[in-house]
Amino acid sequence: MPLPTGFLAHQAAADLVDWFEGLDSVLVAYSGGVDSAVVAKAAHLAMGNRALAVTADSPSLARAELASAKELVDRIGIRHQVIRTQEVQDLRYQQNDSQRCYFCKSHLFSSMKQLLLERFPNAQIVTGTNQDDLADFRPGLRAANEAMVRTPLADLGLGKSHVRAIAHFWNLPVAEKPASPCLASRIAYGVEVTPKRLAMVEQAEEAIRSLGLSEFRVRLHAGEVARIEVPTDQLELFLGSATRQRITQQLHVIGFRFVTLDLDGFRSGSLNQLVHIQ
């Protein structure tokens, strides 16, 4: 998405830092993606040690993503804490209907509020929700509203392209990082979310990543069916005999009964096509 004429990354970055003026302290819900990284950087510049980045760790977070988030937070300079969240033990989350993200975020914000009670009684929780997110199907936004979480990027009207421009201005290495939602987002609605299935998806995506791809998904459907989505210009890679045999063998070992390649290619949020959104 092109940036609007006249957009200045340095001015937007300054406005974002100024957004924190008047707050006592903040907890940033930090995943290591570009949105939360930019908010964490702004919070650190504005508030120093009065800002804390908080990462939720559970079986739905890939180990590679957690390691990357830890590495990036050291570069940003903000204080960091990893907390364990229990959404995978919640039967409402496990049933994996269209409100799964609501229950996930409810657990996150509940855990962050516990931190407020214990250590940061006057802190404001903030997230990396940007302006573009408000137009998408995101049940987690309802959980954020209920928890009185604030959204600096959306408040300033900053969408994804703006956020990436600010990340480049601050030389953050995630400026062009593809979106990487939690592992549960790969499991088709109605298929129970379990630690075993989350691990299967994580291992399958590691196998695909070893081919040199960075933007793709392995979707898990009922019957332990793997549906691989890659950019359409990469489809031929999987049609070669050696690659096809290697990937199918690895995914069968992981636990998938069937391995399929989606000829429509990679589409972020494609599983939402399975849900009738009112």
C-alpha positions, 0 to 999 in steps of 0.5 A, a space after each residue: 500500500 503506497 504512503 499518502 502524499 506528504 507523509 513524513 516518517 520522522 514526523 509520524 515517529 515524533 507524534 507517536 512518541 508524543 502520544 505517551 506524554 502524560 502517562 505514568 507508565 505503560 505495558 506494551 503487548 509485544 509480539 516482536 512483529 513490526 506493529 508492536 515493535 514500533 510501539 515498544 520503541 516509541 514507548 521506550 523513547 518516551 518513557 525509558 524505564 517506565 515502559 515494559 514490553 510484555 510477551 505472552 508465551 504459550 504453545 500457540 507461540 512458535 519458538 522461533 518467534 519468541 527467540 526473534 522477539 527477545 533478540 529484537 527487544 534487546 535492540 530496542 532497549 525497552 525492558 522486557 518480561 515474558 509471561 505464561 498465558 493459559 488460553 490453551 487450557 480454556 475450553 472456549 479457546 480449544 473449541 476454536 470457533 470464530 471467537 477464539 481470538 477473543 478468548 486468547 486476548 482476554 487471557 493476555 490482558 487478564 495476565 497483564 492486568 495482574 502485572 498491574 496489580 502486582 508491580 505497575 498499579 498506574 500503568 496503561 496497557 497498549 497494543 500495536 493495533 493499527 488503523 488497518 486492523 480496525 476494518 478487519 475481522 478481529 474479535 480480539 479487539 473486543 477483548 481489548 476494549 473490555 480491558 480498556 487497552 489503548 492503541 497509539 497507532 490507531 489513535 494517530 490514524 497510522 496503518 500498516 504502510 505508515 508503521 513500516 515507514 516508521 520502522 525503517 526510519 528507526 532502522 528496526 530489522 522487522 520493518 518488512 517482516 511478514 505478518 506472523 499470527 499465532 499458530 492457532 490461526 492456522 487451525 481451521 475453525 471447528 477443529 479443536 486447538 490442542 498443544 499437539 496440533 499447535 506443535 504439528 503446525 510449528 514443525 511443518 512450517 519449519 520444514 517449509 521455511 527450510 526451503 528458503 520461503 518467508 511468507 507462507 502458511 501451513 493450515 491444519 484442517 479436520 482429519 489432520 489434513 495439511 493445506 500448504 499456502 505459498 506465493 503463486 510464483 513458488 508453486 512450481 517449487 513444490 511440484 518438483 519430485 524431490 521437494 514434493 517427496 521431501 515435504 510430504 514425507 516430513 509432514 507425514 512423520 510430523 503427524 499429518 495424514 494428508 498433505 495438500 498444496 493450495 493452488 490459489 496461493 498464499 492469502 493472509 486470513 484465508 480461514 476466515 472464508 470458512 466463517 459466516 461473519 454477520 
